[in-house]
Amino acid sequence: MAYVVTDECVDVQDRSCVEECPVDCIYEGDRMMYIHPDECVDCGRCEPVCPVTSIFHLEDLPAQRAHFGPINAEFFGEIGRPGGARKVGRIGHDHPAVAESAT
């Protein structure tokens, strides 16, 4: 996994990252965006366009947000590897940790 979306995205979902992603690996849950760990090519184009500083390279995740690495990966457990977010559209749910979090 190259890049990870964290809690600053919850209930924001600006989508600037989606517009910038050349491989369409950023998927939309109900409350936040998620980067597919197998589809991301580590280009880094999503990180600087995020208006709320929610995207970090996995190796640069702040300690208090480290749990978002597994959250992003686990989100795709049921979906698998669809080969692009535009193919599936909005997913309709979030990882349980995100769905249950307070804003």
Secondary structure, DSSP 4 states (H G I P E B T S, - for coil): --EEE-GGGTTT---HHHHH-SS--EEE-SSSEEE-TTT------HHHH-TT--EEEGGG--GGGTTHHHHHHHHTTTT---S-HHHH---S---HHHHT---
